[in-house]
Amino acid sequence: MRRHKRDMAERAFAKGYQAGISGRSKDSCPTNHIVMRQEWLNGWREGRSDNWDGLTGVSGIHKQARVLYA
């Protein structure tokens, strides 16, 4: 059975989360589409928050897996 493609908004959130957790700037958002940009920024904010809370590397792998494969 084929795997369905994810919703584009979920994908933008996951990509933004990855950018935030890795410490990249929010100016690196790859899209100008209003809805996708907002989802990316929401993910980026959550990723930055987790980065500041120390949920990077092994300590945050459970959170990253939930965001990426939800």
Buried (B, 14 or more C-beta within 10 A) or exposed (E): EEEEEBEEBBBBBBBBBBBBBEEBEBEEBEBEEEEBBBBBBBBBBBBBEBBEEEBBEEEBEEBBEEBBEE
